[in-house]
Amino acid sequence: MKNTKTVGLPEEKPTLYDRIKETLAVASQLVIASPVKLPPKVVVVARYLALALGVLEAVESGLRKEGGADEDE
């Protein structure tokens, strides 16, 4: 009998914060890419939301990299 289990890191359960962030990102992308004529204010808010989520992701990524460098020293 062959072992069919994959080897790797255990899956982390996403936190509520991660789920909200992902949902907002998907919602803003859907509004921006929507072929339906939406009010301009809705599209502008979706663009700013997408921009803010991108900046937040970049800051979090930078903090993770800095945190990893401190642990090695």
Residue frames as qw, qx, qy, qz and C-alpha x, y, z in Angstrom:
[[0.000, 0.889, 0.459, 0.000, 0.00, 0.00, 0.00],
 [0.444, 0.365, -0.002, 0.818, 1.46, 3.34, -1.05],
 [0.217, -0.604, -0.392, 0.659, 1.54, 6.42, 1.15],
 [0.289, 0.628, 0.456, 0.560, -0.29, 9.17, -0.73],
 [0.280, -0.892, -0.246, 0.256, 0.02, 11.91, 1.89],
 [0.458, 0.726, -0.085, 0.506, 1.91, 15.01, 0.84],
 [0.631, -0.387, -0.278, 0.613, 4.69, 16.39, 2.97],
 [0.200, 0.581, 0.101, 0.783, 4.82, 20.08, 3.77],
 [0.018, -0.127, 0.448, -0.885, 3.98, 22.76, 6.23],
 [0.038, 0.496, 0.835, -0.235, 0.76, 22.38, 8.15],
 [0.026, 0.598, 0.442, 0.668, -2.04, 24.50, 6.79],
 [0.085, -0.142, -0.455, 0.875, -2.71, 27.58, 8.86],
 [0.046, 0.707, 0.705, 0.001, -6.31, 28.46, 9.52],
 [0.188, 0.468, 0.126, 0.854, -6.91, 32.01, 8.24],
 [0.116, -0.325, -0.555, 0.757, -7.73, 34.54, 10.92],
 [0.200, 0.793, 0.546, -0.182, -10.80, 36.74, 10.84],
 [0.052, -0.786, 0.187, 0.587, -8.57, 39.67, 9.85],
 [0.198, -0.249, 0.764, 0.561, -7.19, 37.72, 6.86],
 [0.242, 0.468, 0.839, 0.139, -10.66, 36.64, 5.77],
 [0.120, 0.869, 0.316, -0.360, -12.00, 40.22, 5.91],
 [0.114, -0.660, 0.417, 0.615, -8.96, 41.53, 4.03],
 [0.234, -0.009, 0.860, 0.453, -9.34, 38.90, 1.30],
 [0.219, 0.652, 0.725, -0.042, -13.09, 39.52, 0.98],
 [0.066, 0.870, 0.082, -0.481, -12.58, 43.27, 0.61],
 [0.172, -0.462, 0.621, 0.610, -9.88, 42.71, -2.00],
 [0.234, 0.247, 0.880, 0.331, -12.10, 40.42, -4.08],
 [0.159, 0.784, 0.560, -0.216, -15.10, 42.75, -3.75],
 [0.000, -0.798, 0.139, 0.586, -13.10, 45.79, -4.87],
 [0.187, -0.251, 0.763, 0.566, -11.67, 43.89, -7.85],
 [0.235, 0.468, 0.841, 0.136, -15.15, 42.77, -8.89],
 [0.123, 0.861, 0.328, -0.369, -16.51, 46.31, -8.73],
 [0.084, -0.668, 0.399, 0.622, -13.57, 47.72, -10.71],
 [0.107, -0.150, 0.851, 0.491, -13.80, 45.01, -13.40],
 [0.400, 0.470, 0.715, -0.328, -17.60, 45.01, -13.55],
 [0.190, 0.213, 0.607, 0.741, -19.04, 45.41, -17.05],
 [0.105, -0.773, -0.624, -0.053, -22.18, 46.93, -15.50],
 [0.128, 0.606, -0.018, 0.785, -22.46, 50.72, -15.39],
 [0.520, -0.546, -0.536, 0.381, -22.00, 51.62, -11.73],
 [0.090, -0.991, -0.090, -0.050, -22.12, 55.06, -10.15],
 [0.512, 0.645, -0.356, 0.441, -18.69, 56.73, -10.40],
 [0.351, -0.690, 0.435, -0.461, -18.46, 57.17, -6.61],
 [0.945, -0.201, 0.222, -0.128, -18.73, 53.39, -6.10],
 [0.857, 0.400, -0.102, 0.309, -15.91, 52.75, -8.56],
 [0.167, 0.755, -0.369, 0.516, -13.72, 55.44, -6.97],
 [0.634, -0.562, 0.391, -0.359, -14.25, 53.95, -3.50],
 [0.991, 0.027, 0.126, 0.039, -13.40, 50.48, -4.84],
 [0.651, 0.595, -0.230, 0.411, -10.18, 51.81, -6.39],
 [0.122, -0.726, 0.439, -0.515, -9.10, 53.50, -3.17],
 [0.849, -0.355, 0.299, -0.253, -9.95, 50.35, -1.23],
 [0.945, 0.258, -0.027, 0.200, -7.83, 48.25, -3.60],
 [0.371, 0.703, -0.334, 0.506, -4.98, 50.74, -3.26],
 [0.438, -0.653, 0.407, -0.466, -5.21, 50.73, 0.54],
 [0.960, -0.166, 0.205, -0.097, -5.24, 46.94, 0.66],
 [0.802, 0.469, -0.164, 0.333, -2.17, 46.84, -1.60],
 [0.079, 0.726, -0.415, 0.543, -0.29, 49.25, 0.66],
 [0.717, -0.487, 0.335, -0.370, -1.35, 47.26, 3.73],
 [0.993, 0.087, 0.040, 0.071, -0.08, 44.04, 2.15],
 [0.581, 0.604, -0.293, 0.461, 3.26, 45.68, 1.29],
 [0.235, -0.694, 0.426, -0.530, 3.69, 46.98, 4.85],
 [0.882, -0.306, 0.268, -0.236, 2.83, 43.58, 6.35],
 [0.919, 0.314, -0.097, 0.219, 5.27, 41.88, 3.98],
 [0.307, 0.695, -0.379, 0.528, 8.01, 44.32, 5.01],
 [0.518, -0.597, 0.404, -0.461, 7.33, 43.70, 8.68],
 [0.987, -0.075, 0.123, -0.065, 7.50, 39.93, 8.17],
 [0.752, 0.490, -0.230, 0.375, 10.85, 40.27, 6.39],
 [0.002, -0.702, 0.430, -0.568, 12.26, 42.47, 9.16],
 [0.764, -0.434, 0.299, -0.373, 10.96, 40.09, 11.80],
 [0.987, 0.132, -0.020, 0.095, 12.62, 37.13, 10.07],
 [0.521, 0.613, -0.341, 0.486, 15.96, 38.95, 9.87],
 [0.307, -0.675, 0.411, -0.530, 15.91, 39.75, 13.60],
 [0.927, -0.260, 0.178, -0.205, 15.34, 36.11, 14.54],
 [0.890, 0.333, -0.169, 0.261, 18.43, 34.98, 12.59],
 [0.237, 0.714, -0.390, 0.532, 20.80, 37.35, 14.40]]
